[in-house]
Amino acid sequence: MPPDDPALIDAFRQGDEFAFVALYDRYKGAIYAYCAKMLLDRTAAEDLLQETFTRAYEHRERLLNSTSFKAWLFTIARNQCLNALRKKGREVGFAPEAPEPPARGATPFGNLLKSEQAELVSRTLDQLSPSYREVVVLREYQNLSYAEIAAVTKTTESSVKSRLFKARRKIGEILRPWLHPDEAPGPAPVSASAATAR
C-alpha cells in the first residue's frame, strides 16, 4: 500500500469527495480483510466496510493529524467490529465444532488442501478472543507497526507486544495437532494378561 499524500488527507478533511474516493479505493481492501477476519463473516464485513467509511467521512474533522489517517481509519473499523461482536454476544469466540486432527503418521501439511488451510485459519482465529485476534490480524495480515496497532487499540506498544506473544502462543497450541500429528497420543498398550486372556 503506497504512503498517504498529506495533501490528499487534507483535502479529505475539507470534504473533497474526490479525495474521499481515492482513499476509499486505497484502503477498502485492507479494511474489508480486517473486518472479515475479525467477524469471520463476509457479508457482515461488507456492511462494516461501508459503515467504516461512512463514519470516517461524517467525522473527518476529528482527524487531527494527516500522518495518522491509517491508524484512525482502522480504529473506526475496530470499533465497528467490537460493536458487532457484542451484539452477537461473542466476547470470546469458539468454533462450534473443532475439526478432527489428521490421522497419526500423516505428514504435517499433506492432508491440507488450500481450501482446508483457509478453513483452518478461520477456525483458529475463531478460537482466539477478540483482543488476541485483532493484534494478530493487524500485525500479520495488515502489516501495521507496533506503534500503529497501539494507536488503533488505544494501548501501549509493550501491551501490543505482550498480547501478540500470547496470541501466537495460543495459535501454536491450537495448531499443534495439525502441525505435529505424530505427537498425538496413541492407543494404550495392551497388557500381557489381557493379551493371554483373548
QUIHU-V944129 format. One record per residue. N is the residue number from 1. RES is the residue in one letter. OMEGA is omega as a letter, one per 40 degrees, with the letter a starting at -180 (NA if undefined). Layout:
# QUIHU-V944129
n | res | omega
N | RES | OMEGA
N | RES | OMEGA
This chain:
# QUIHU-V944129
n | res | omega
1 | M | a
2 | P | i
3 | P | a
4 | D | i
5 | D | a
6 | P | i
7 | A | i
8 | L | i
9 | I | i
10 | D | i
11 | A | i
12 | F | a
13 | R | a
14 | Q | i
15 | G | i
16 | D | a
17 | E | i
18 | F | i
19 | A | i
20 | F | i
21 | V | i
22 | A | i
23 | L | i
24 | Y | a
25 | D | a
26 | R | a
27 | Y | a
28 | K | i
29 | G | a
30 | A | a
31 | I | i
32 | Y | a
33 | A | i
34 | Y | a
35 | C | a
36 | A | a
37 | K | i
38 | M | a
39 | L | a
40 | L | a
41 | D | a
42 | R | a
43 | T | i
44 | A | i
45 | A | i
46 | E | i
47 | D | a
48 | L | i
49 | L | i
50 | Q | a
51 | E | i
52 | T | a
53 | F | i
54 | T | i
55 | R | i
56 | A | a
57 | Y | a
58 | E | a
59 | H | a
60 | R | a
61 | E | i
62 | R | i
63 | L | a
64 | L | a
65 | N | a
66 | S | a
67 | T | a
68 | S | a
69 | F | a
70 | K | i
71 | A | i
72 | W | a
73 | L | i
74 | F | i
75 | T | i
76 | I | i
77 | A | i
78 | R | a
79 | N | i
80 | Q | i
81 | C | a
82 | L | i
83 | N | a
84 | A | i
85 | L | i
86 | R | i
87 | K | i
88 | K | i
89 | G | a
90 | R | i
91 | E | i
92 | V | a
93 | G | i
94 | F | i
95 | A | a
96 | P | i
97 | E | i
98 | A | i
99 | P | i
100 | E | i
101 | P | a
102 | P | a
103 | A | i
104 | R | i
105 | G | i
106 | A | i
107 | T | a
108 | P | a
109 | F | a
110 | G | a
111 | N | a
112 | L | i
113 | L | a
114 | K | i
115 | S | i
116 | E | i
117 | Q | i
118 | A | i
119 | E | i
120 | L | i
121 | V | i
122 | S | a
123 | R | i
124 | T | i
125 | L | a
126 | D | a
127 | Q | i
128 | L | i
129 | S | i
130 | P | a
131 | S | i
132 | Y | a
133 | R | a
134 | E | a
135 | V | i
136 | V | a
137 | V | a
138 | L | a
139 | R | a
140 | E | a
141 | Y | a
142 | Q | i
143 | N | i
144 | L | i
145 | S | i
146 | Y | i
147 | A | i
148 | E | i
149 | I | i
150 | A | i
151 | A | a
152 | V | a
153 | T | i
154 | K | i
155 | T | a
156 | T | i
157 | E | i
158 | S | i
159 | S | i
160 | V | a
161 | K | i
162 | S | a
163 | R | i
164 | L | i
165 | F | a
166 | K | i
167 | A | i
168 | R | i
169 | R | i
170 | K | i
171 | I | i
172 | G | i
173 | E | a
174 | I | a
175 | L | a
176 | R | a
177 | P | a
178 | W | a
179 | L | a
180 | H | a
181 | P | a
182 | D | i
183 | E | i
184 | A | a
185 | P | i
186 | G | i
187 | P | a
188 | A | a
189 | P | a
190 | V | a
191 | S | a
192 | A | a
193 | S | i
194 | A | a
195 | A | a
196 | T | a
197 | A | a
198 | R | NA
